Amino acid sequence: MKDFFNFKKRMVRLLFFFLLYTSAFAVFNNFAIASIRDWPMFGVNVQRSGTQNYSVPAAKGQLKWKFDTNSQVNSSPIVADDKVFFGTDEGIVYALDINSSEPVWFFQANNIIDSSPTYFDGYLLVTSRDNYIYCLDAETGEKVWDFKTDDSITSSAIVVDKKVIFGSWDKNLYALNLDDGELIWKFQGDNRFVGSPSSLNNVVYCGNNDKNLYAVDINTGKLKWKFETGGFIYSTPSVSNNIVYFGSWDKKVYALNASNGSVIWSKLTEGYVITSPAIHNNLIIIASDDQYLYGLNSQNGELSWRKFIGGKTAVSSPAISDGTVYIGSTAKLFFAVNVSNGAPLWKFDTGGYVISTPAVYKGKVFFGSQNNCLYCLD
């Protein structure tokens, strides 16, 4: 009998360790799934880091497919659920199969869509210059709800705690309920919100054409602090390690303390900075209208490298994956450079301006061009 009870105890222990192991494996597996994610929004996450890494080779610049929309594609694509989503200047939102480029569905808005869609939990949030934000079923393209502001929307939404947050040219920053589109709060600046918000630690950061970067409490919509630059702020801020990085029309790149808005450093370029930064380890990657792409030290703003990308203006923002920076140019080229030193890897000629910011997914890079096409390179 004693041997039986000892055997039973051993079996209980084995069962305990088996359950502990399988639970740990499940947690690890979920973490792995979460780390090898889609590119579900502009800048890949709500911090707008612009960086995603996969254990697959980076794209080599070979055309896999292109999809002709018959309209300029200035919208920045996203990737989720094996589909690429983007808008066009005809006001059409497309969902394409990422492998074949075959349309899965499309949705017609009433004006230009040059913002980036946002995917969250089966929903697709799309803003348009027709003054509306649309919530669509990402599988079917059917409209779930819409919300009208008082002016155009070029801001791409984020979703935090089921709050849909975006800016409008009507001078307001909005928070809506994800489920039904009802207004939770709105915050008014003194001019247009052209760029997109980012978020960290229950604070929303967004620039305004009144030259201020605003930090707003995500739960109440109340101002926490603001910082005035010398120019319009189109740049979408990136947030990391309690530092907010962004550019301004005053030709500077800024790094501010995310808690209080104090200046950590600023870097003067030779052109307007309307693009958004991407963050990679100790580097901030950002493009300026002076025709250069910059790699700056994230702690002090010192120049690590810069790469000439040409073009009349810099609108496309960098996306980083597996040590490679991808960015478009109004020189009608798309570039891949080494993130550590800016060394050129390859370039691709689209024949049209590229102001769309790329999305990267498992060795493929997606971007739009003003030659009316969405491209997939691998």
N, C-alpha and C positions, 0 to 999 in steps of 0.2 A: 504493500500500500504506500509506504514511504517513497519507494522508487517511482511510483505512479505520480505522486504529488510533485516530486522533484522534476519529473519529465514535464508535467503540466506547467510548472513555473518557467522551465526553459522555453517551452512553446510560447508562453505569454510574452516573455522577454523578446523572443525572436519576432513575434507578431508586432510588438511595440516598435522594435528597430526597423522592421519592414515598413510599417506605416510612416515612421519618421523619415525614412529614406525616400519613400515614394512621395511624401508631402514636399520634402525638400526638392526632389527632382521636378515636381510639378511647379513649384515656385520658380526654380531655375529655368524650367522650360518656358513658363509664362514670361519671365524676364527676357529670355532669348527672343521669343516672338515679338515682344514689345521693342527690343533693340533693333531688330531687323524689320523696320516698319516701312510703311509707305511714305510718300511726301504729301501729307494731307492738307497743307496750307502754304501760303507764301512764307518763306523763311523756315519751313518744315515743322516748327513748333511755336507755342505761344510766346516764348522768349525771342523768337525770330533769329535763332542762331545761324541759320543758313547752312548748317553742317549735318551730314548724315553719313555714317560709315557702314560698309558691308564687307563681308569676307569674300568678295568676288573682284575680278580685275576691273579697273576703271574703263570707261568708254574710250575707244581708240579713234573716234571721229569718222567711222564708216556709216554711211546712210543705211538704216534698216528700213525705214519707210517715211513718206511724207504724205500729208493729207491736205488737199486743197479745199479751202472754205469759200472761195470767191469773195473774200473780204479780209482786210488786214487783221492779223492776229497780234495784238499788242498786250493782250491778257497773258498773265503768267500761269502756265499749266500746273496742275497738281496731279498726284497719282494715288489712288486708293482702290482696293478691291479689284485689282487687275484692270482698272480703267483709268484713262487719262481724261481729266475734265478741264475745259478752258472756255473762254468767251471770245467773241469776235466784234468787229466794229459794226456789223449788221445787227448786233444785239442777240445773237444766237449762242446758247450754251450747248456745247457738244460733250457727249460721253463716248469715247472710243475704246475699243479693245486694245490693250497695250501691245499685243503681239501682232495683230493683223491690221490694225488701224480701221477696222470696220466700225461704222457708227452703231452704238447700242441704243441711243436715243438722242433727241435734241429738244431744247426748250427755247421759245422765242420771247424775248423781252422787247421793250419798246424804244430802246436807244442803245448806244454803244456800251459794250461790256469790256472795259480795259483793265479792270481789277482782276484779282485772282480768286477763284472760288475757294471755299473752305469745306472740308469734309469732316463730319463728326457724327459718330454713332448712327450711321445710315442716312444722315441728312446731308444735303449739299446746300450751303449758304452762298448766294450769288448777289452781288451788288451791281447796280447799273446807273448810267447817266439819265435814266428815266425817273430818277428819284426814289426808286424802290429797292428794298432788299427782299429777295425771294428765298424761301425755304423749300427745297425740292426733295422728293424721295430719290435717293442716289441710285436706286436700282431701276426705277421706271421713268424718272424725270417728271413725275406728276407733282403739281404744286401742292404743298402742305399748308402754307400760309404766306402772306406778304405783308410788308409794312412800308408805308410811304413817308418819306421825309419831305422837306420843303425845297430841296435842290438836288443837284447831281450827287452821285456817290461814286468815288473812285477808290475809296478805302476798302481794304479786304478785312473781313471779320475774323475775330478769334472767338472761341467758346471756352469759358471758364466757369465752372460750377453751374452749368446750364444757363449761363448768361451769354447772349450773343452781343459782342461789343464791336462797334465800328464808328467811323466818323462820316460826316456829310459836309457838303459845301454850304449847307444852311447854318454853319458855325457850331453845330452841336455834335457832341460825342454821345452815342446812344448805348444803352444796355437793354436788351429785350429778353423775354422768356423764350427759351429754345422750343418749348412744347407748343406754344400758341402764338408767339410773336407779340405778346403784350408788352407795353413799355414798363420797365422797372425803374429806370432813371435816365435823365439826360443831363449833360454838362455843357455849358455854353462857353466857347472861346470868343475872341473878338474878330475872327476871320474864318476862312474855310479850313476844314480838316480835309486835306488832300491825300495825305499818306495814311498808313495803317497803324493800328495800335499794337503794342506788345504788352506782356504782363509778367510779373514776378511777385510772389509773396503778397497776393491780394491788392496789388497796385497796378493800374493801367497807365502806360506811358504812350503819349501821342503828340506829334508836332502839329503846329498850326501856322497858317499864313500870317498870323499876327506876330510871328518871329519867336514865339514861345514854345518850349517843350513843357507839356503839362504832365504832372503825376496826380492821378485821381484814385480815390479809394474805390475798389471794385464793388464793394457791398453797398455803399451809400451814394456814390457819384460826387462826393465832396472833394474839393481841391486839397491836396496834401502839400504840394509846392509847385512852383513854375520857374523856368529859367529862360531868360531872354537872350537870343542870339542877335546877330546883325543882319539877318535875312530870313526869307520864307523857309519853312521846314517842310519839304516834301518827303524827306528821308524817313523810312520806318525804323524806329530805334531797335537795337538788339540789346538784350540784357543778360549779363553773366557775372557771377561773383560779386553781386551788389554794385555793379557798374553799368550805366546806361551809355551806349555808344550810338552816335547818329551824326549826320552831316547837315549842313545849312547852305543857303544861298550866299552866305558871307564868305564862302570858299573854305570853311574850316570843318574839320572833323572833331567832335567833342567826346570826352569821357567824363561823365558826371557821377557823383555818389548817388546811388539809387534811393537812399533813405532820405536825403535832404536837398539834393540838387546842387551841391557844391562842386566846383570844377576840380577835377583831378588832373586833366591835361587837355590841351587843344592843339591841333596841328593845322597849319595854314597850307592849302594847296594853291594851285594857280588857276583854278576854275570853280564854278558852282559845284556843290556836292549835293545832288538830289537823289543819289542812289542810296541803298541801304547796306549796312555792313554785314559781313559774315564773320563768325568767330571760330578760330581754330587754334586750340592750345593757347599759346601766348601771343597770337597774331590776330589783328583786325584787318580784314581784307575789304577794301572799298574803292570804288571808281570815282573819278572827278571829271568835270568838263574840260580839264586841261589835257584830256586824251590818254591819261595814265590810270592804270590799276595799281593801287598801293597795298603793300604789306607793312603794317605799323605794329610796333610793340604795344601790346594791350595795356601794359602797366605805366608806360611813360610817353607813348606816342611817337617814339623815335622811329625813323625810317629804317626798315629792314631791307626792303626792295621795292622797286616799281617797274612796271612793264607797260610799254606803249601799246595801246589797243586802237588808237585812232578814232575817227568819227567826229561829227560836228558837235554832238552832245552825248553825255553818258546817262542813260536811263536804266538799262539792264543792270541788275544787281548780281553779285557773285553767289554761286552755290558751290559747296565744297563736299567732296566725297572721296574717301580713300586717298588722301594726299593730293588731290587734283582740284583746282579751281576752274569752274566753268562760268563763262560770261559772254553775253552778246555785245555787239558794237554797232553804232550807226555808220561804220565803215563797211557795212553789209557782211560782216564776218562774225563767226562764232569761235571763241578761243578756249583752249584748255592749257593751263599753265601749272607748274609745280607750286604747291602751296608754301613750301619752305623757302624758296628763293626766286620765284617768279619766272623760272626758266620755261621757255615755250615747249609744249608737248605736241600740239597740232592746232590747225585752224581749219574752219569749214566755211565755204563761200555760199551764202544763201541767195545772193542777188537782190536782197532787200534789207532795209534797216532792221536790226534786231534790238528792240527795246523791251522785249519779254524777258523775264527772269526765269532761268531754267529750273526744272525739277529733275532729280536724279533718283533712279530706282534700279538697284541690282545690275549695275554696269551699263545701264541705258540712260541717256540724257534727253529730255524733252524740252522744246522751246518753240515759240512762235516767231514769225517774221512778217514784215510789211509786204512781202511778196504773196501774201494770202495763205501761206502754208504753216501747218504745224509739223515740226520735224521730230523724228526719233533717230538718234545716233547710237551706235554701240561700238 
